[in-house]
Structure formats: C-alpha cells, structure tokens
Amino acid sequence: MGGDLSPSLKALDARWGRPGAVRFTERYGGPVALLQAGGASIVIALQGAQVLSYVPANMSEVLWLSPVAKFGTGKAVRGGVPVCWPWFGPHPGDTTQPAHGFVRSAPWTVTGSAASQNRARLVLAFDASTNLQTGWPHRALAELEITLSDALTISLSTENRGSDDLEITQALHTYLAVGDIGGVTAEGFEGRPYLDQLAPGPMRNDAEPVRVTGEIDRIYQECEGPVFVTDEKSARRIRIAKTGSRSTVLWNPWVEKSARLGDMGKEGYRRMLCVEAANAGNDKVTLTPGERHRLTTELSVTVSKAKSKRND
Ligand code: TA6
C-alpha cells in the first residue's frame, strides 16, 4: 500500500496514521484521510477539511456527494460537509469575495489524530492569522475536529488571534443523502422563526414538520435542539444534534437552482437535503481577543421500523 503513496501522503501516514483507524491516500483526485471505527468509515478531503462520505456500521451512505462533483484545486466540492467560515453566505460587504468564506476550497493542515476502541479522530487547522493571501483583515485560527464513533461528530473552533473583537458567521454545510426528497420529513423546526432566503422579509414560522416540495432555503433562528430527517424510501431517520449554534439552515435547490448551479447531477436534488448547524442570520458570533468559540454537529442514524407489510 505504501508503495503507491506520494511522498506527502507517506509523510502524513507516518506522522498521523493510526493502524486500522486513520490512513491517508488519494480519492477523487486529491489527498484524503480515511477513518474507520467500529465498522463505520468516513472520507475527509484535506482540501477544505471536507468530510465527503460517512458510512455507519451496517448502513448505507449518509452524506450526499454530487455524481458530477468537480474536484480541483481551489474548487468547492458539491456535497459532504463543506466548512463555511469565516462568513456564511455572500460576504457581508464585498461581492468579489467567495460565498461561504475562503476555507472550504483551501488546503488545511493535519494537526492531530487519535484512535481507541471504536473511535477515530482527526484534527485539521487553517491558520488565517498567517494566510494573509486571503485578504481577510483579521487574525484567527480555525480548527476542525472530526470524530467517528457510533456517530459522526464535527467541531469547528475559532480562536481570535487579533487585538480587536472578531465577528464571524459560519456553518457546517451538511448534505444529507436521502432515498427521495418526496418521502422526507424534517422535524424539530416546528414553531421556530426562520428567515426565508427566497422571500426576504419578516421572520416566518410554521407549526408543521417540513416537507420539501420545491426550492427551500431557510435560516432557522432560536433553533438549538436536535432536528430529525425521516427518509421513508431509505427507511431510516437521521438525527442532527449540535452545540454552539442557535441557527440551522435547511436547503434544497430543487430544479431551477440545480440547473443554475450546474454540478448537482441529473435530479440530484431528489437525493439530498442540506441540514446545516450554523451561526447565521441574526446568530452571529463575536469573539474578544484570545476568545474561542466551538460549533459542533453530530450525525447519527437509526433504521426506521421495517415498514409494515400491507396485506393487499
Ligand atoms: O446553505 C444554503 C445556501 O446558502 C444556499 O443559498 C445556496 O447558495 C447553498 O448555500 C450552496 O451554496 P454554494 O456556494 O455551495 O453553491
């Protein structure tokens, strides 16, 4: 195996590899880390520190990855869990800046790994206090800690390394894989106020669980608890828990936006739903010098009771 690794992958394996739990290789045309624990596995692209795949033990893929995802240097990959930092959505003041910040398509540095019985962990960092080429006039360190156990836990920490207060927005932009969007219900949003990105205006509020029947792009506020995606066709329920976040983004591009995006694949929108642990909308994070903030999302899956066999 080691024979086919590039020198940098060999060095990563030597420094951070953990037998049977953490190894480095190439996938999708770029360097990735493969983590395994208790029969579960994940793939993490080092570019963007982006989890691209999560397969729990004895289950199928939990994350959606576009079948036409374009992997390339400096190109955000459509799917998995892109890291939106240090701003969510369009840059608050400069339209020349990329949407969702500059780290999701930048190289991150592996800074830690660990493995124990049924658990594997990788830590990556993006030091924006020295990456002056971003043009971002602040000094901060972003760290992503990815832990695989009987759930997938991803934590994005920000440390303000500047001498002024730092305000950020951010999201772990999770693309969940679903059997078919027509059989999906999202629960835990009932009664939560949300900003409708498709119809800017006052906060809205729905009392019912969410069914997706067209483009949806909502930033739920005052939304701290776990939410659930029930997927009839896949006969499973995904729990999305979080900490350090009072906002959750729900997004499906549907037909027209998918066509504009160009990298969703044929009817890709039917097989995905984004449920994003975020600090977005009015839920901004302000850090004093030296202060740290941690945003965490935890994904876990249960198999729905086998659909009762109808007697017809
Ligand atoms: O999280 C929802 C959203 O902000 C949508 O408005 C849409 O733009 C989506 O993110 C994807 O953004 P991207 O820059 O990855 O195409």
Residues whose N, C-alpha, C, O or C-beta is under 5 A from the ligand:
A	BS01	TA6	G89 A99 D217 V249 W251
